[in-house]
Amino acid sequence: MLRLLLFLSAVTAAGAVALTGDTTIDISSFNVTFYGQQYSTLYVNITGNFTVCFNGYYGTMEGLDCIIGGNTTSADPAYWLIGYSSGAETAARQDLPSVTNPLIGFISFSNTPGTDKGMNLFGLGTEAVLGVWNQVVHTMVNGAMMERFVSKSWDDMHKSYISIYFDISGCRQSGVGYKTGDVISVDHDTCTDLVCNDTEVHTRPNSCRLEHTCTVSGPAVIDSDGRVNSVQDRCAHSLMSLPSVPNFHVLANFQERRRKDVSFLDSVTLRLDGSDIHLQQGGRVQLNDTTLTLNSSVQEVHGVELSKDHTGVTAKVSLTDYNTSVFFDGNTAHIRVTSTKSKVLKRSTDICGAQRSDFSLVLSGPVQESGIESLQGLCGNSSRPLSDVRLSKDSTSGCDVLHNDSADPAINCSAMTERCNLLNEAPFTACHNHTDPAPYITACTDTLCKYPAVDGLGCQFLEAYAKACSLYSNITLEDWRSKAGCSAPRASCQDRFCSAHEFCAEKASGEDGCFCRALFASPYRSTGTLGDPTVCERDSASLSLVGCLLEEKGIDYSTLHLNDNSCVGQVDEQTHMVTFSFDGSDSCGTVVSVNNSQVIYKNTIMTHNHTDVIVRHDQVSIDFSCFYTQPDVRTMSFRIKDSSVIEEITSGAWNYTLTMKAYLDSSRTRLVESSTEVMLNQKIWVELETDGLGDGLVAVVTDSCWATNQASPNGSLRHDLISNGCANRADQTVEVTGNGQGTSNYFSFNITTPAPRPAALLVLGDADLPGPPTWLKPQPSSPWPGLIRCVSTVTRTD
């Protein structure tokens, strides 16, 4: 590393000021803050040890603030007063990244230019840096020795010693100097530490309160030790539990949104004494499966105090030794748990630091020598395997299956990183003493470099940090939203409730809307459709569109209708599916067409006709249809000894069944059973009835029926009962009723004696037969062994 010696080699000898004795130097152009005290004058002594003091010459008085160097070996030591130098600032920051103020100016001391001993004193406003090379240097505050700095590193390439930099900003309390980060005092009664931070002394809660800070926002979990990790699955996980409070548990459910490979915190559940209180998006709160109605007034439910305002829902519960407060705004959870025990002891291991978040747990109570009981769940250790904290009983099947999505080329990771780093700038710096921004920045960049900055996500992590800061330190940040371009705080999708396959987020118009989760929408997006296939059932046709897909396309379902403007979509309040339908009783402007083999019924989903100049939604035209296909001269066989035959006919997209039954009475209530004895000259009624066809759309025509005893439908031996849709005039016993007038019809006939015609209803009226064959001689009180075959067609009613 090239240090300041090389920089000084470029300074001309004319810039050096010789030190010939005790010298007073004015540094008011940049000032130096030495352990919390700012000075504008230096008192330099070169006799013996080389000393630089701030409030008097070394050895002349008590209570001096000084820097004491090594012996002066040269006869002509010198110094250089130098203003701002980017090279010097860069060199100092390489050793001290925690020093953040800009360099104003500095002074450099050396025996002579090019010699091997020296020091540099940098002024950075409220901070100060000391650079040392090839010597041992001590600092003294109010006459008491503070720190010892050693720099003996040799740069073999440049044949010179390397300057090492040290932070001498510090602070002081009651005349005593302290290094940055030193704990000045501990108050066990209030569980606070007095801490030196840069140049000021401030109070912070100490570890006797066991302050667990855990952020759960989006996919990110920042645990109590500041470790940040992401939940990748879509399961329920344990966030927090304590062994001493077995009846209380906080868990979180994660779900995907626009991408299948990024999960988000979807809901938080408080499990108390076997009952679950679910805090969900939209401000919805459920006790088990019952939705509660809340407002700003506190309402006690099952021992939990619940309230709701425009920013979110708060739940408070008093447990044995602990009070717990949970806040959830729909995206980020904040939890605070405080001990009610009277005596508090300090824990030996400090875990405070600057680790605060949205999901903060603050516990206090007596501590055994072995330490305070550990926090269980992801908030205790976010890096543990998810399988250890996954709650299978509270998760859906397959939630642990991970998916991959292709990278989004529209994401500018550099721009997102710059946005997340706003947390390093004012006004967020007011929180840095209490809440470390680093985990939030990591969580923010990890998420926004993989997931698009939509749905308010660009402000979510900034909001999370600001809320954490206010919960932990009572600091309210001013004007950060205007700087970051974020809107005022509010609960995500207040009172907007989405279905299980949806999530609520902000639309381009600024309003809240329900969008499809990626896994649910994937089959539709892959085929470029907005809904399910047409359902053709009985005499109706319906098409269901996915509400959240319409929402994404900016289509307002209320503007859609069928050919008939009065036929609009019906919305399922649970699934948000929008269904359009027509049937025989209301065709909704359905257009009917016929080709050689099909009767087609088509309708169209469309948007309202607009006369306005401005239209703020896409025009929609979606055709859907159902059709009947005529069967290919299908026949139905019927044996008298079998009372009925049912055959399913698949006619394109509409399916129906055709049933033929034989009855002994005209009201068609007494079926001919297999054991029924049919007598000669007995009248039989045969009914052909369909199920699945609508009277308003189609009718069934029985084209022909005949009697035979041959198994083949093409047998030569037959006696016609119905021909061309009408009764056979040669058989006066045949009567046909309702043929072609609806979805069912029937006919009747008599079983007559063999003379003058064969009587077995098989070849009745066949005058060419000399006499009834042996199989046409039914005996009284015996079952009839014949067959009846019929051919039917489906026709449109108009």
VOGU-3710 file (C-alpha; in Angstrom, 3 decimals, decimal comma):
1> mlrlllflsa> 0,000/0,000/0,000  1,452/3,369/-1,026  1,328/5,589/2,062  1,633/9,285/2,721  5,428/9,275/2,552  5,174/8,903/-1,195  2,653/11,719/-1,317  5,020/13,990/0,622  7,814/13,250/-1,783  5,911/15,322/-4,305
11> vtaagavalt> 5,766/18,325/-1,960  8,462/20,853/-2,734  11,038/21,757/-0,123  9,727/25,315/-0,236  6,515/24,101/1,460  8,319/22,853/4,555  8,424/24,920/7,737  11,421/24,263/9,950  10,959/23,474/13,644  13,733/25,141/15,636
21> gdttidissf> 12,259/25,004/19,123  8,931/25,171/20,895  6,479/26,157/18,163  2,831/27,166/18,152  0,952/26,229/14,957  -2,471/27,551/13,915  -4,655/24,746/12,449  -7,960/26,627/12,513  -8,360/25,965/8,789  -9,327/22,377/9,561
31> nvtfygqqys> -9,262/21,871/13,380  -8,682/18,493/15,046  -11,146/16,712/17,338  -8,999/14,875/19,887  -11,028/12,383/21,967  -14,164/14,471/21,808  -12,506/17,887/22,266  -11,977/20,132/19,232  -8,750/22,194/18,955  -7,465/24,849/16,544
41> tlyvnitgnf> -3,879/25,263/17,893  -0,915/22,901/18,255  1,992/23,207/20,685  5,023/21,370/19,286  8,087/20,476/21,356  11,185/18,904/19,722  13,338/18,596/22,832  13,738/14,930/23,730  10,602/13,264/22,557  8,781/14,827/19,657
51> tvcfngyygt> 5,444/15,967/21,190  2,357/17,629/19,791  -0,054/18,978/22,414  -3,367/20,786/22,047  -3,694/22,908/25,177  -0,116/23,792/26,182  3,514/22,724/25,850  4,362/19,283/27,100  5,736/19,171/30,653  4,633/22,713/31,564
61> megldciigg> 1,258/21,978/33,177  -1,158/19,285/34,285  -4,229/18,117/32,376  -2,608/18,254/28,952  -3,947/16,552/25,804  -0,920/15,389/23,809  0,548/13,035/21,220  3,971/11,816/22,355  6,300/10,491/19,638  9,815/9,080/19,568
71> nttsadpayw> 13,141/10,868/20,115  14,063/13,657/17,735  17,238/12,611/15,933  17,555/15,290/13,237  18,804/18,812/13,612  16,196/20,239/11,277  12,714/18,725/11,829  9,884/20,314/9,803  6,163/20,331/9,203  3,796/20,888/6,291
81> ligyssgaet> 0,321/22,411/6,527  -1,715/20,834/3,748  -5,341/21,336/2,724  -7,560/18,670/1,186  -5,821/15,821/-0,638  -7,757/12,964/-2,228  -4,658/10,771/-2,088  -4,231/11,347/1,636  -7,946/10,766/2,280  -7,890/7,503/0,322
91> aarqdlpsvt> -4,834/6,253/2,194  -6,440/6,963/5,568  -9,746/5,334/4,665  -8,037/2,124/3,587  -7,091/1,526/7,204  -10,152/3,132/8,807  -13,343/2,439/6,824  -15,367/3,324/9,941  -14,281/6,959/9,576  -16,909/8,482/7,327
101> npligfisfs> -16,468/12,263/7,469  -14,715/13,985/4,545  -11,140/15,193/4,979  -10,839/18,964/5,493  -7,071/19,322/5,905  -4,028/17,860/7,657  -0,531/18,600/8,973  2,504/16,377/8,467  5,588/16,239/10,703  9,003/14,823/9,814
111> ntpgtdkgmn> 12,607/15,287/10,953  13,445/16,317/7,375  11,849/15,426/4,069  12,749/11,863/3,131  13,759/10,733/6,650  12,290/7,630/8,234  10,221/9,002/11,152  7,085/11,102/11,219  3,401/11,511/11,910  0,341/13,066/10,218
121> lfglgteavl> -2,651/14,648/11,909  -5,925/14,715/9,900  -8,907/16,932/10,597  -12,293/15,515/9,512  -14,777/17,634/11,398  -16,050/15,603/14,341  -13,515/12,882/13,557  -9,719/12,825/13,610  -7,056/10,427/12,339  -3,410/10,012/13,339
131> gvwnqvvhtm> -0,933/8,580/10,810  2,348/7,179/12,167  5,425/5,664/10,543  8,562/4,074/11,987  7,927/4,873/15,639  5,859/4,197/18,717  3,380/6,937/19,650  1,277/7,433/22,803  -1,812/9,577/23,288  -2,573/11,381/26,526
141> vngammerfv> -5,947/12,843/27,603  -6,168/15,226/30,580  -2,705/14,123/31,661  -3,531/10,395/31,599  -2,088/7,973/29,053  -4,731/6,641/26,646  -3,434/4,521/23,767  -0,156/3,210/22,344  0,281/3,077/18,546  3,091/1,173/16,811
151> skswddmhks> 4,072/1,488/13,151  7,208/-0,315/11,971  6,086/-1,659/8,577  8,681/-1,431/5,793  7,842/-1,050/2,106  10,659/-2,919/0,389  9,551/-1,825/-3,073  9,724/1,875/-2,254  12,460/1,489/0,364  10,503/3,381/3,028
161> yisiyfdisg> 8,372/2,815/6,105  4,579/2,593/5,676  2,272/4,943/7,488  -0,390/3,287/9,649  -3,576/5,173/10,556  -5,424/5,268/13,880  -8,783/6,757/14,915  -8,269/9,360/17,671  -11,789/10,814/17,551  -13,109/9,146/20,689
171> crqsgvgykt> -14,979/11,064/23,384  -14,637/11,996/27,033  -16,838/11,841/30,096  -16,093/13,746/33,323  -12,604/14,592/32,021  -11,735/10,991/31,165  -11,001/10,017/27,546  -12,566/6,998/25,869  -12,030/5,232/22,567  -14,857/4,902/20,062
181> gdvisvdhdt> -17,059/1,997/21,101  -15,940/1,966/24,750  -18,662/1,297/27,344  -18,251/4,072/29,916  -20,707/2,791/32,507  -23,453/0,219/32,979  -26,768/0,853/34,745  -28,253/-2,482/35,776  -31,391/-0,891/37,155  -32,412/0,534/33,809
191> ctdlvcndte> -30,527/-1,972/31,634  -28,630/0,779/29,815  -24,998/1,421/28,886  -23,253/4,769/28,553  -21,257/4,370/25,336  -18,599/6,398/23,508  -19,633/6,701/19,877  -17,307/8,813/17,699  -17,190/12,159/19,540  -20,309/11,871/21,693
201> vhtrpnscrl> -21,489/9,889/24,675  -24,921/8,330/24,429  -27,114/5,828/26,238  -28,116/2,522/24,734  -29,971/-0,517/26,107  -27,562/-3,210/27,188  -27,650/-6,965/27,002  -29,161/-7,442/30,433  -32,438/-6,862/28,593  -31,729/-9,644/26,073
211> ehtctvsgpa> -32,621/-7,612/23,048  -33,313/-9,924/20,161  -33,853/-7,996/16,964  -35,254/-9,961/14,070  -36,452/-8,552/10,768  -38,817/-10,557/8,582  -39,635/-8,610/5,444  -40,154/-10,064/1,997  -37,995/-13,202/1,761  -35,361/-11,857/4,166
221> vidsdgrvns> -34,838/-12,811/7,793  -32,339/-10,793/9,868  -31,871/-12,646/13,115  -30,942/-11,344/16,554  -27,202/-11,478/15,760  -27,531/-9,526/12,531  -27,204/-12,523/10,227  -29,308/-12,182/7,122  -30,754/-15,065/5,146  -33,614/-15,652/2,721
231> vqdrcahslm> -36,488/-18,114/2,961  -36,681/-19,872/-0,385  -39,650/-22,191/0,072  -43,362/-21,469/0,484  -43,950/-23,093/3,855  -44,806/-22,099/7,401  -41,800/-21,647/9,680  -41,194/-21,045/13,348  -40,056/-17,479/13,949  -39,890/-17,270/17,705
241> slpsvpnfhv> -40,567/-19,348/20,776  -39,144/-19,531/24,285  -38,703/-22,751/26,269  -40,076/-21,041/29,381  -43,326/-20,088/27,574  -44,425/-23,323/25,857  -47,979/-22,121/25,212  -46,889/-19,190/23,019  -45,410/-19,407/19,539  -44,958/-16,973/16,650
251> lanfqerrrk> -44,830/-18,454/13,166  -44,797/-17,076/9,636  -46,144/-18,316/6,346  -44,263/-17,599/3,109  -45,715/-17,571/-0,406  -44,422/-16,736/-3,866  -45,662/-13,696/-5,770  -44,653/-12,770/-9,331  -41,691/-15,187/-9,452  -41,694/-18,850/-8,521
261> dvsfldsvtl> -38,207/-18,673/-7,002  -38,699/-15,755/-4,587  -40,938/-16,094/-1,523  -42,442/-13,344/0,603  -43,728/-13,107/4,144  -47,458/-13,592/3,657  -48,925/-13,815/7,165  -47,969/-14,033/10,835  -49,683/-16,297/13,344  -49,726/-16,014/17,122
271> rldgsdihlq> -50,418/-19,424/18,639  -51,611/-19,103/22,225  -53,077/-21,918/24,324  -54,008/-23,914/21,228  -55,778/-21,060/19,416  -54,412/-19,272/16,379  -54,681/-15,563/15,669  -53,746/-14,961/12,032  -52,520/-11,532/10,929  -52,907/-11,366/7,159
281> qggrvqlndt> -52,641/-8,993/4,233  -55,253/-6,288/3,963  -55,541/-5,931/7,721  -57,575/-9,135/7,975  -57,401/-10,867/11,356  -58,823/-14,305/12,027  -59,312/-16,235/15,230  -58,860/-19,760/13,914  -61,268/-19,639/10,918  -63,448/-16,744/12,076
291> tltlnssvqe> -62,772/-13,296/10,600  -62,783/-10,501/13,180  -63,965/-6,929/12,720  -61,431/-4,478/14,187  -60,891/-0,741/14,454  -58,637/1,617/16,385  -60,335/0,734/19,675  -58,725/-2,119/21,560  -60,760/-5,314/21,440  -59,832/-8,304/23,595
301> vhgvelskdh> -60,151/-11,638/21,833  -59,134/-14,862/23,525  -56,848/-12,978/25,881  -55,221/-10,910/23,105  -55,742/-7,162/22,753  -56,274/-6,358/19,077  -56,516/-3,019/17,288  -56,229/-1,795/13,712  -55,393/1,548/12,120  -54,396/2,809/8,675
311> tgvtakvslt> -50,852/1,457/9,074  -51,607/-2,086/10,175  -52,732/-4,387/12,985  -51,378/-4,548/16,525  -51,799/-7,525/18,855  -50,793/-7,414/22,521  -50,767/-10,328/24,901  -49,694/-10,656/28,555  -47,939/-13,891/29,391  -46,318/-15,183/32,541
321> dyntsvffdg> -43,263/-12,944/33,037  -43,601/-11,381/29,555  -45,655/-8,766/27,704  -45,720/-9,181/23,941  -46,671/-6,709/21,224  -46,941/-7,755/17,572  -47,405/-5,350/14,674  -47,939/-6,439/11,070  -48,431/-4,094/8,125  -48,974/-6,779/5,489
331> ntahirvtst> -45,324/-6,967/4,412  -43,164/-6,717/7,531  -43,672/-7,911/11,093  -42,562/-6,146/14,288  -42,621/-7,945/17,615  -41,604/-6,658/21,048  -41,500/-8,898/24,116  -40,685/-7,301/27,483  -40,126/-9,040/30,791  -42,298/-8,129/33,745
341> kskvlkrstd> -39,757/-9,518/36,238  -38,477/-6,980/38,741  -34,802/-7,943/39,001  -32,546/-7,817/35,970  -28,958/-9,024/35,784  -26,469/-8,311/33,010  -25,596/-11,038/30,592  -21,859/-11,568/30,159  -21,959/-11,620/26,374  -22,961/-8,332/24,756
351> icgaqrsdfs> -25,376/-8,886/21,887  -26,727/-5,357/21,614  -24,635/-3,587/19,014  -26,593/-1,879/16,279  -28,892/-4,662/15,229  -32,469/-3,492/15,132  -35,263/-4,397/12,767  -38,932/-4,590/12,002  -39,413/-7,816/13,801  -37,826/-6,857/17,128
361> lvlsgpvqes> -38,066/-8,874/20,281  -36,946/-7,301/23,525  -36,875/-9,648/26,473  -35,620/-8,965/29,957  -35,435/-11,127/33,031  -33,148/-12,753/35,585  -30,064/-14,314/34,069  -28,415/-17,431/35,338  -24,639/-17,770/35,112  -25,118/-19,962/32,074
371> gieslqglcg> -26,823/-17,055/30,234  -30,346/-16,089/29,288  -32,484/-18,763/27,674  -31,971/-18,887/23,944  -34,476/-17,745/21,378  -35,791/-20,570/19,209  -36,748/-20,347/15,529  -35,455/-18,323/12,604  -35,158/-15,215/14,749  -32,652/-17,033/16,933
381> nssrplsdvr> -30,596/-18,181/13,957  -31,719/-17,418/10,421  -28,855/-19,481/8,961  -30,045/-22,779/10,355  -31,529/-25,272/7,860  -35,124/-24,427/6,994  -36,080/-28,049/7,534  -35,306/-27,590/11,242  -37,909/-24,852/11,657  -40,438/-25,863/8,993
391> lskdstsgcd> -43,901/-26,573/10,405  -45,322/-29,342/8,236  -48,753/-29,348/9,867  -49,185/-25,667/9,064  -47,823/-25,937/5,507  -49,328/-27,048/2,230  -48,132/-30,217/0,547  -45,152/-29,645/-1,757  -44,353/-26,214/-0,339  -40,700/-27,198/0,080
401> vlhndsadpa> -40,241/-27,941/-3,651  -37,996/-25,217/-5,062  -38,512/-23,706/-8,505  -36,329/-21,735/-10,899  -37,238/-18,748/-13,029  -35,116/-17,172/-15,720  -33,375/-13,936/-14,770  -35,344/-10,757/-15,382  -33,350/-8,686/-17,906  -35,241/-5,545/-16,890
411> incsamterc> -33,681/-5,540/-13,408  -30,815/-3,061/-13,038  -28,903/-4,431/-10,064  -26,558/-1,422/-9,901  -29,477/0,972/-9,677  -31,165/-1,168/-7,036  -27,954/-1,348/-4,995  -27,680/2,419/-5,139  -31,253/2,730/-3,935  -30,741/0,306/-1,054
421> nllneapfta> -27,637/2,269/-0,019  -29,849/5,265/0,735  -29,901/3,725/4,209  -26,284/4,871/4,578  -27,280/8,497/3,976  -29,128/11,193/5,861  -31,700/11,222/7,318  -31,238/7,482/8,030  -27,869/8,240/9,671  -29,794/9,462/12,710
431> chnhtdpapy> -30,610/5,806/13,419  -27,155/4,347/12,887  -26,235/4,552/16,580  -29,144/2,268/17,388  -29,960/0,292/14,262  -27,272/-1,107/11,992  -28,301/-0,509/8,368  -25,941/-3,138/6,928  -28,278/-6,178/7,257  -31,143/-4,171/5,791
441> itactdtlck> -29,009/-3,096/2,837  -27,997/-6,706/2,226  -31,594/-7,908/2,426  -32,698/-5,089/0,127  -30,074/-5,684/-2,568  -30,393/-9,488/-2,446  -34,123/-9,155/-3,091  -34,228/-6,310/-5,606  -31,406/-7,750/-7,721  -33,570/-10,816/-8,301
451> ypavdglgcq> -37,137/-9,526/-8,060  -38,536/-6,472/-9,885  -39,031/-3,281/-7,849  -42,801/-3,337/-8,207  -45,669/-3,643/-5,736  -44,047/-1,011/-3,508  -40,991/-3,203/-2,946  -38,626/-0,328/-3,738  -39,712/1,363/-0,510  -40,430/-1,701/1,627
461> fleayakacs> -36,950/-2,196/3,083  -36,481/1,530/3,676  -39,806/1,550/5,495  -38,738/-1,526/7,438  -35,550/0,154/8,639  -37,307/3,397/9,587  -39,957/1,494/11,527  -37,350/-0,600/13,317  -35,479/2,534/14,292  -38,604/4,153/15,707
471> lysnitledw> -39,552/1,033/17,663  -36,117/0,597/19,162  -34,966/4,163/19,808  -38,138/6,267/19,571  -36,469/8,256/16,777  -38,861/9,419/14,073  -37,040/10,055/10,836  -38,033/13,210/9,005  -38,553/13,589/5,263  -36,972/10,283/4,272
481> rskagcsapr> -39,980/9,438/2,102  -39,682/12,573/-0,007  -35,987/11,867/-0,584  -36,646/8,248/-1,529  -39,838/8,979/-3,470  -41,995/6,839/-1,167  -45,606/7,486/-0,209  -46,949/7,965/3,303  -47,068/4,876/5,543  -50,131/2,692/5,286
491> ascqdrfcsa> -51,041/-0,926/5,712  -50,511/-2,933/2,565  -53,849/-3,352/0,744  -55,968/-2,247/3,686  -59,309/-4,111/3,567  -58,514/-5,589/0,146  -58,734/-9,355/0,536  -57,354/-11,697/-2,110  -57,896/-15,410/-2,645  -55,348/-18,090/-1,812
501> hefcaekasg> -53,860/-18,068/-5,323  -53,527/-14,269/-5,303  -51,507/-11,620/-3,509  -52,370/-7,992/-3,028  -50,109/-5,266/-4,380  -50,161/-1,815/-5,866  -51,295/-1,439/-9,481  -49,802/0,991/-11,972  -52,713/3,326/-11,241  -51,672/3,489/-7,578
511> edgcfcralf> -54,675/1,498/-6,408  -54,468/-1,889/-4,730  -55,241/-5,022/-6,706  -55,127/-8,811/-6,481  -52,443/-10,360/-8,691  -51,844/-14,012/-9,554  -49,209/-15,998/-7,743  -46,622/-17,341/-10,154  -47,257/-21,065/-9,690  -51,010/-20,671/-10,126
521> aspyrstgtl> -50,654/-18,473/-13,204  -47,932/-20,515/-14,881  -50,244/-22,877/-16,872  -52,279/-19,925/-18,178  -49,255/-17,813/-19,086  -47,561/-20,694/-20,877  -50,560/-21,053/-23,187  -51,390/-17,350/-23,414  -54,920/-17,809/-22,043  -56,922/-15,820/-19,522
531> gdptvcerds> -59,022/-18,658/-18,173  -60,149/-22,263/-18,253  -61,516/-24,191/-21,262  -65,201/-23,880/-22,085  -67,434/-26,110/-19,980  -70,305/-27,653/-21,965  -72,740/-29,346/-19,608  -76,323/-30,393/-20,227  -77,953/-27,441/-21,984  -75,511/-24,788/-20,784
541> aslslvgcll> -72,135/-23,430/-21,812  -69,836/-21,475/-19,530  -66,375/-19,938/-19,621  -64,485/-18,834/-16,507  -61,806/-16,144/-16,659  -59,167/-15,731/-13,956  -59,778/-12,481/-12,111  -56,155/-11,835/-11,227  -55,049/-12,357/-14,847  -57,614/-9,782/-15,911
551> eekgidystl> -56,260/-7,490/-13,184  -52,737/-7,846/-14,535  -53,953/-6,990/-18,050  -55,748/-3,929/-16,724  -59,135/-5,377/-17,708  -62,077/-4,432/-15,513  -64,355/-7,465/-15,455  -67,399/-5,224/-14,858  -67,008/-3,852/-18,399  -67,375/-7,316/-19,967
561> hlndnscvgq> -70,553/-8,923/-21,277  -71,785/-11,469/-23,837  -73,478/-10,681/-27,170  -76,456/-9,650/-25,093  -75,263/-6,678/-23,010  -77,377/-7,782/-20,065  -75,449/-11,042/-19,737  -72,460/-10,140/-17,564  -69,899/-12,171/-15,667  -70,573/-13,565/-12,220
571> vdeqthmvtf> -67,711/-13,232/-9,731  -66,939/-15,917/-7,169  -66,187/-13,974/-3,993  -63,768/-16,653/-2,769  -61,742/-17,410/-5,915  -62,412/-14,184/-7,890  -63,063/-16,279/-10,993  -65,392/-14,470/-13,440  -67,857/-16,826/-15,180  -69,917/-16,104/-18,298
581> sfdgsdscgt> -72,623/-18,545/-19,374  -75,684/-19,143/-21,507  -78,262/-21,924/-21,581  -81,576/-22,948/-23,089  -83,593/-20,543/-20,947  -81,354/-17,547/-21,689  -79,253/-17,760/-24,835  -77,633/-14,310/-24,228  -77,465/-13,646/-27,954  -75,912/-16,996/-28,783
591> vvsvnnsqvi> -75,388/-17,527/-32,515  -76,414/-20,999/-33,786  -74,905/-22,521/-36,912  -75,051/-25,967/-38,515  -72,570/-27,819/-40,630  -72,742/-31,370/-41,919  -72,186/-33,047/-38,596  -72,479/-30,392/-35,871  -74,920/-27,950/-34,341  -72,694/-25,131/-32,990
601> ykntimthnh> -73,686/-22,558/-30,363  -71,233/-19,627/-30,124  -71,117/-16,527/-27,971  -68,505/-13,821/-27,376  -67,164/-12,081/-24,275  -66,579/-8,452/-25,158  -66,216/-5,014/-23,656  -68,916/-2,370/-23,643  -69,233/-0,319/-26,786  -67,640/3,029/-26,028
611> tdvivrhdqv> -68,444/6,406/-27,455  -65,924/8,131/-25,186  -62,718/9,467/-26,704  -60,657/8,063/-23,822  -60,768/4,348/-23,007  -58,668/3,197/-20,046  -58,876/-0,549/-20,520  -58,048/-3,008/-23,274  -60,701/-4,046/-25,764  -61,681/-7,690/-25,260
621> sidfscfytq> -63,200/-10,240/-27,637  -63,175/-13,862/-26,528  -65,226/-16,436/-28,472  -66,429/-19,625/-26,851  -68,783/-22,289/-28,118  -70,317/-25,694/-27,570  -71,617/-28,103/-30,175  -73,558/-31,323/-30,619  -72,247/-33,925/-33,017  -74,824/-36,221/-34,621
631> pdvrtmsfri> -74,212/-39,896/-33,833  -73,339/-42,101/-36,814  -76,661/-44,014/-37,212  -76,359/-45,393/-33,749  -78,995/-47,819/-32,626  -80,097/-48,896/-29,233  -81,046/-52,476/-28,598  -83,722/-53,400/-26,161  -84,878/-56,749/-24,894  -88,218/-56,833/-23,232
641> kdssvieeit> -86,859/-58,867/-20,384  -84,397/-55,997/-19,672  -86,342/-52,980/-18,504  -83,984/-50,290/-19,887  -80,740/-49,576/-21,686  -78,594/-46,471/-21,157  -75,858/-45,453/-23,561  -73,724/-42,324/-23,270  -73,333/-40,433/-26,515  -70,346/-38,112/-26,714
651> sgawnytltm> -71,393/-35,343/-29,044  -68,443/-33,055/-29,353  -68,205/-30,789/-26,355  -71,715/-31,545/-25,056  -72,363/-35,015/-23,589  -75,761/-36,555/-23,000  -77,300/-39,922/-22,224  -80,143/-41,617/-24,095  -82,350/-44,030/-22,140  -85,003/-46,403/-23,535
661> kayldssrtr> -87,430/-48,000/-21,098  -90,511/-50,211/-21,414  -93,611/-49,693/-19,247  -96,872/-51,539/-18,623  -98,999/-48,392/-18,153  -99,680/-45,167/-20,033  -98,397/-42,995/-17,178  -95,096/-44,831/-17,546  -94,641/-45,692/-13,905  -94,611/-49,524/-14,009
671> lvesstevml> -91,385/-50,736/-15,584  -91,156/-54,021/-17,453  -88,744/-55,986/-15,308  -86,777/-59,079/-16,244  -89,341/-61,202/-14,439  -92,413/-59,448/-15,924  -94,762/-61,766/-17,852  -95,922/-60,108/-21,081  -99,251/-61,354/-22,477  -100,420/-61,478/-26,072
681> nqkiwvelet> -102,301/-58,386/-27,225  -100,865/-56,526/-24,217  -100,024/-52,848/-24,840  -96,462/-51,815/-24,098  -95,195/-48,205/-23,835  -91,570/-47,487/-24,813  -89,981/-44,146/-23,813  -86,788/-42,630/-25,213  -85,468/-39,985/-22,821  -82,266/-37,939/-22,828
691> dglgdglvav> -80,360/-36,480/-19,907  -77,946/-33,627/-20,566  -79,824/-31,853/-23,338  -81,759/-28,649/-22,859  -85,264/-28,115/-24,211  -84,406/-24,566/-25,182  -81,495/-25,520/-27,379  -82,148/-28,905/-29,035  -84,779/-31,612/-29,533  -84,523/-35,381/-29,979
701> vtdscwatnq> -86,196/-37,033/-32,973  -86,764/-40,791/-33,030  -86,306/-41,509/-36,719  -87,095/-45,227/-36,731  -87,781/-48,207/-34,539  -88,318/-51,835/-35,494  -88,775/-55,229/-33,903  -86,505/-58,185/-34,584  -85,030/-61,221/-32,939  -81,661/-60,903/-34,651
711> aspngslrhd> -78,648/-59,632/-32,718  -77,238/-57,704/-35,672  -78,651/-54,193/-36,164  -78,486/-54,896/-39,902  -80,467/-58,138/-39,752  -82,922/-58,779/-42,578  -85,800/-59,860/-40,356  -87,568/-56,724/-38,984  -90,989/-55,205/-38,395  -91,128/-51,383/-38,498
721> lisngcanra> -92,836/-49,604/-35,651  -91,662/-46,053/-36,482  -90,426/-44,943/-39,875  -89,235/-41,442/-40,820  -90,274/-40,227/-37,403  -93,900/-41,401/-37,738  -95,890/-44,489/-36,704  -96,024/-47,355/-39,168  -99,452/-47,019/-40,769  -99,557/-50,753/-41,414
731> dqtvevtgng> -99,669/-51,408/-37,676  -102,662/-49,584/-36,214  -101,556/-50,344/-32,635  -98,512/-48,042/-32,859  -98,951/-44,554/-31,417  -96,073/-41,987/-31,277  -96,174/-39,026/-28,850  -93,942/-35,906/-28,597  -91,462/-36,916/-31,251  -89,129/-33,978/-32,059
741> qgtsnyfsfn> -90,868/-31,703/-29,567  -88,360/-31,915/-26,745  -85,613/-34,007/-25,256  -87,822/-37,102/-24,810  -90,633/-38,953/-26,613  -92,473/-42,259/-26,368  -94,583/-44,669/-28,378  -96,868/-47,648/-27,674  -97,912/-50,842/-29,468  -99,779/-54,105/-28,823
751> ittpaprpaa> -98,385/-57,601/-28,725  -100,996/-59,403/-30,844  -101,863/-63,021/-31,734  -100,028/-64,896/-34,515  -102,981/-64,689/-36,913  -103,635/-63,017/-39,160  -100,180/-61,495/-38,405  -97,325/-62,921/-36,370  -97,894/-61,638/-32,877  -94,498/-61,524/-31,289
761> llvlgdadlp> -93,825/-57,905/-32,359  -90,925/-59,132/-34,327  -92,169/-59,409/-37,920  -95,698/-58,202/-37,372  -97,567/-57,525/-40,600  -95,231/-59,588/-42,765  -97,895/-61,004/-45,155  -95,319/-63,006/-47,090  -94,911/-65,465/-44,227  -97,151/-68,506/-44,638
771> gpptwlkpqp> -97,516/-68,907/-40,915  -95,805/-67,924/-37,769  -92,401/-69,531/-37,386  -91,750/-71,487/-34,267  -89,912/-68,561/-32,575  -93,000/-66,377/-33,091  -95,252/-68,526/-30,949  -95,179/-66,900/-27,539  -96,961/-68,828/-24,842  -99,371/-67,122/-22,503
781> sspwpglirc> -97,702/-65,882/-19,319  -94,204/-66,217/-20,773  -91,457/-63,508/-21,171  -91,169/-62,088/-24,680  -87,700/-62,784/-26,209  -87,701/-60,091/-28,900  -85,510/-57,013/-29,591  -86,461/-53,428/-30,405  -83,990/-51,137/-32,183  -84,354/-47,360/-32,552
791> vstvtrtd> -82,398/-44,627/-34,334  -82,530/-41,048/-32,963  -80,985/-37,713/-33,963  -80,430/-34,379/-32,252  -81,729/-31,278/-34,000  -81,819/-27,550/-33,190  -85,110/-26,280/-31,886  -85,402/-23,286/-34,221
//
